[in-house]
Amino acid sequence: MAYSIRRSEASKTKETRAAEQLGRLLTQDFAVDLERVGFYLVRNLPLINYHRFEVMSLSAMEEYDKLMLEMKGPHNGNTRR
């Protein structure tokens, strides 16, 4: 399946709404130092926040890798077989 700009509208689940909120939060002010945000996330909030953020980050990286493989196609530099 190739990536398309014209994606069908995703159903509005709790997860999609949370992803949209996070996306807006991360892009509303590019002057925010994300390294400092990470520092305060670990130092000032309960540890469960870090662990849940880590799970979300790992999941996003896996999905990004899948998307890049789909965009490249199996015969365009993909060395995995």
N, C-alpha and C positions, 0 to 999 in steps of 0.2 A: 504494500500500500504506500503510495507516494504522499508526501506532505502537500497539503493544499491550503492556500490562504482562505479559500471559501469552505471553511469547516462548518458542519451543521451545528446548530446551537446545542451546546451541552445541556443536559438536564440539570436543573438547579438543585443540587444536593448540598448537604452541609459541607462536604469536601470541596465542591466547586466554588461555593461562596467563600470559604476560608482561603482558597488559593487566590481568588480574585482580590480579596481584602489584602492578603500578603503582597500580591503584585502591586497594588496601588500604594501600599505603605513603602515598599522598596523603591518606587519610582517617583514619589511626590517631591522629594528633596534630595538631589544628587550631591548636595554639600554635606550630607550626614556621613560621618566617618564610620563605615561598617565594621572596621576593626574595633573601634571603641564600643560600638553596639554589642559586638560579640563579647568584649571584656565585661561589660555590665551584665549581659545575659548570664554569664557564668558566675560572676562574683556577687551579684545582688539579687538574683532570683533563685527560687528553689531548683535543685538539680534536675528535677523531672522536666523542666522547660528545656534545658540543654539536650537531654536525651531525646525528647520528642522532636526538637529541631534537627538533631543529627539524623534521625530516621527519615524525616522529610527530605533532608538534603541528599542522603544516599539514594532515596527513591527517585528524586529529580535527576540525579546524575545518571542512573541506569536508564531512565526514559529518554534522556538526551542522547545517550550513546545509541539506543535503538533507533531514534529518529534520524541520527546522522547516518547510520547504516542503511536505513530505508532510502534516504535521499541519495546516497552514493550509488546504491544498487549493488547487486552481487558481483558484477564484473568491472567495477570502476575503482580499483585500488583496495578492495576488501580482501585481506589476506586470510581471513577466517574461512574455514571450510566445514 
